[in-house]
Amino acid sequence: MPLINRPCLLQPTPPMSPRVDSYCRECGAEIGRGRDHCAPCALRRSTAGLIEAAARGRIAAQGDEAQARRSKTQLGHRAAFLAWKSSDLPSWLDEKCYLTEIQPRLRRITLSVLSSKLGISIPYAVDIRSARRVPHKRHWQTLAQLVGVSYA
């Protein structure tokens, strides 16, 4: 079938709608579309919000409920410390073994696992994993099991 030349019907392009100017809700400065505030006003608002949130956080951290949780945690740690005996530690598990065999392997253990298995905070787990702190000896056996070190 032969091709028939038909005139191309072009649709006229619609005229551009005029740009709607946006203005800062605080100071009235002209700003880009999709924004509510200019950069200086947005910075002021976010800074004020962060300061307010920090104040609320400090109040909550010192409330009765938070104090009670900290007290319960500290009592549990103290009881575990007093109940632990150095004779519970296997003879092969000494400071040299911890530093050379266990500590280097802790990097592959997640912080949440360290925290939950030892019953410690995430910041303390960070310090242990990065070798900034050596945990109490009562934790060494658990850590050895976590990283797969045993000489039984």
Phi, psi and omega in degrees: 000131183287148178282135179257131177281115178246144178294140179284129179263106179267134176276136177292139179286136180293147180295146179295134177287145181297144180292130178271121179285144176248147182230145179298134180288343181268306188248349179085006179291148179288134182226170178289159179296147178086004180243155178255333186224151173287167184302313180298320180290322178296320178296316178300316181294317182291323177297315179298320179296319179294320179296318179294318179295321178296320179296317178297321179295319178296320179296315180295323182292338180255007180289171182299319181295316179294318178299319180295319178297316179297319180298315180298317179297314181296321177297320178296316178296319180296318179296317179296320179297315182288329182281338183285140177238142180296338178289345177289340183280131177299152184296329181286342185268087179245185183297321180297316178298316180300311185290327184263328185256316187272307187303315180298332182276351182293340181298334181272357178266133181290156180296323181293324178292314177303313182299313183287320182292325182264347182070041183237171179282159177299315179301322177292322177298323177299314180297321180292312183295327181270005177068020174283336179223147174258124182290165177301149183301335180295342179269347187298319182294318177298317179295321178299317178296320180299320183264359175082033178254124175204144179230039184293000000 
